[in-house]
């Protein structure tokens, strides 16, 4: 799964990674937000910087065969139009990976 740094995705193990790291590691490495998160959870999540299209595209292209989903926390911050366009482009290349993001973007721009 790919998530964006700073996004809130719940209180479960995968949601508690890279929400607000004091010292962010190099992308796409995830870090726990609190004690008690199993080390194995870090291997299931990749992290991209929010609205950094170049880095996000590179992470997706490098790891697309490993990704089951890209999750976005829409209420925290607004996606830029450029980010939405990149989502459309990636959906054409990688299929359903960006479908949720595209649906969200379409609703937001109506």
The 8 nearest C-alpha neighbors of each residue, nearest first, counted from 0:
[[1, 68, 44, 66, 67, 69, 45, 43],
 [2, 0, 45, 69, 46, 44, 70, 68],
 [3, 1, 46, 70, 69, 47, 45, 71],
 [2, 4, 47, 49, 46, 48, 6, 5],
 [5, 3, 48, 17, 6, 18, 46, 47],
 [4, 6, 18, 19, 3, 17, 7, 49],
 [5, 7, 72, 4, 3, 18, 8, 75],
 [8, 6, 9, 72, 18, 5, 14, 75],
 [9, 7, 14, 6, 72, 10, 15, 13],
 [10, 8, 14, 11, 7, 15, 13, 12],
 [9, 11, 14, 15, 12, 8, 13, 7],
 [10, 12, 14, 9, 13, 15, 8, 36],
 [13, 11, 15, 14, 36, 40, 10, 16],
 [14, 12, 15, 11, 16, 40, 44, 43],
 [15, 13, 8, 9, 11, 12, 16, 10],
 [14, 16, 12, 13, 32, 10, 31, 11],
 [15, 17, 31, 30, 32, 14, 18, 29],
 [18, 16, 30, 20, 4, 29, 19, 31],
 [17, 19, 5, 16, 4, 6, 20, 32],
 [18, 20, 5, 17, 21, 32, 4, 23],
 [19, 21, 23, 22, 17, 18, 32, 30],
 [22, 20, 23, 19, 32, 17, 24, 18],
 [21, 23, 20, 24, 19, 30, 25, 17],
 [22, 24, 20, 21, 25, 17, 30, 26],
 [25, 23, 28, 26, 22, 29, 30, 27],
 [24, 26, 28, 27, 23, 29, 46, 47],
 [27, 25, 28, 46, 47, 24, 48, 29],
 [26, 28, 46, 45, 47, 25, 29, 58],
 [29, 27, 26, 45, 25, 46, 24, 30],
 [30, 28, 17, 41, 46, 16, 45, 27],
 [29, 31, 17, 16, 32, 41, 28, 20],
 [32, 30, 16, 33, 15, 17, 36, 29],
 [33, 31, 16, 15, 17, 18, 30, 20],
 [34, 32, 31, 35, 36, 15, 16, 30],
 [33, 35, 36, 32, 31, 37, 15, 12],
 [34, 36, 37, 33, 12, 31, 38, 32],
 [37, 35, 12, 34, 31, 38, 33, 40],
 [38, 36, 39, 40, 35, 12, 41, 31],
 [39, 37, 40, 41, 36, 42, 31, 35],
 [38, 40, 37, 41, 42, 43, 36, 12],
 [41, 39, 42, 43, 38, 37, 13, 12],
 [42, 40, 39, 43, 44, 29, 38, 30],
 [41, 43, 40, 39, 44, 38, 45, 29],
 [42, 44, 40, 41, 0, 45, 39, 13],
 [45, 43, 0, 41, 42, 1, 29, 46],
 [44, 46, 1, 27, 28, 29, 0, 2],
 [45, 47, 27, 2, 3, 1, 29, 4],
 [46, 48, 3, 55, 27, 4, 26, 2],
 [49, 47, 4, 3, 51, 50, 46, 55],
 [48, 50, 3, 51, 4, 47, 5, 52],
 [51, 49, 52, 82, 48, 78, 79, 55],
 [52, 50, 49, 48, 53, 54, 55, 47],
 [51, 53, 55, 54, 50, 56, 82, 85],
 [52, 54, 56, 55, 51, 57, 58, 50],
 [53, 55, 57, 56, 52, 51, 58, 47],
 [56, 54, 52, 58, 57, 47, 53, 51],
 [57, 55, 59, 53, 58, 54, 52, 60],
 [56, 58, 54, 60, 55, 59, 61, 53],
 [59, 57, 55, 61, 56, 60, 62, 54],
 [60, 58, 63, 56, 62, 61, 57, 55],
 [59, 61, 57, 63, 58, 62, 56, 55],
 [60, 62, 58, 59, 57, 63, 64, 56],
 [61, 63, 59, 65, 64, 60, 58, 66],
 [64, 62, 59, 66, 65, 60, 61, 93],
 [63, 65, 62, 66, 61, 67, 60, 59],
 [66, 64, 63, 62, 67, 0, 61, 59],
 [67, 65, 0, 63, 68, 64, 62, 1],
 [66, 68, 0, 65, 96, 69, 1, 64],
 [69, 67, 0, 96, 66, 70, 1, 97],
 [68, 70, 1, 0, 2, 97, 96, 71],
 [71, 69, 2, 68, 1, 72, 0, 100],
 [72, 70, 73, 2, 3, 69, 6, 100],
 [71, 73, 6, 74, 7, 75, 70, 8],
 [74, 72, 75, 71, 76, 77, 78, 103],
 [75, 73, 76, 72, 77, 71, 6, 7],
 [74, 76, 73, 72, 6, 77, 7, 5],
 [77, 75, 74, 73, 78, 72, 6, 49],
 [78, 76, 79, 73, 75, 74, 50, 72],
 [79, 77, 82, 80, 76, 50, 83, 73],
 [78, 80, 82, 81, 77, 83, 50, 84],
 [81, 79, 83, 82, 84, 78, 85, 104],
 [82, 80, 84, 79, 83, 85, 52, 78],
 [83, 81, 85, 79, 80, 84, 78, 52],
 [82, 84, 86, 80, 85, 81, 104, 87],
 [85, 83, 87, 81, 86, 82, 80, 88],
 [84, 86, 88, 82, 87, 83, 89, 81],
 [87, 85, 83, 89, 84, 88, 97, 90],
 [86, 88, 84, 90, 85, 89, 83, 91],
 [87, 89, 85, 91, 86, 90, 84, 92],
 [88, 90, 92, 86, 91, 87, 93, 85],
 [91, 89, 94, 87, 93, 97, 92, 88],
 [90, 92, 89, 88, 94, 93, 87, 95],
 [93, 91, 89, 90, 94, 88, 87, 96],
 [92, 94, 90, 89, 91, 96, 95, 63],
 [95, 93, 90, 96, 91, 92, 97, 89],
 [94, 96, 98, 97, 90, 93, 99, 68],
 [95, 97, 68, 94, 98, 93, 90, 69],
 [96, 98, 90, 100, 95, 99, 86, 101],
 [97, 99, 95, 101, 100, 96, 102, 90],
 [100, 98, 102, 101, 97, 103, 70, 96],
 [99, 101, 103, 97, 98, 102, 104, 86],
 [100, 102, 104, 98, 103, 99, 105, 97],
 [103, 101, 105, 99, 104, 100, 98, 106],
 [104, 102, 100, 106, 101, 105, 99, 107],
 [103, 105, 101, 107, 106, 102, 100, 108],
 [104, 106, 102, 108, 103, 107, 101, 109],
 [107, 105, 103, 104, 109, 108, 102, 101],
 [106, 108, 104, 105, 109, 103, 102, 77],
 [107, 109, 105, 106, 104, 103, 80, 83],
 [108, 106, 107, 105, 104, 103, 102, 101]]
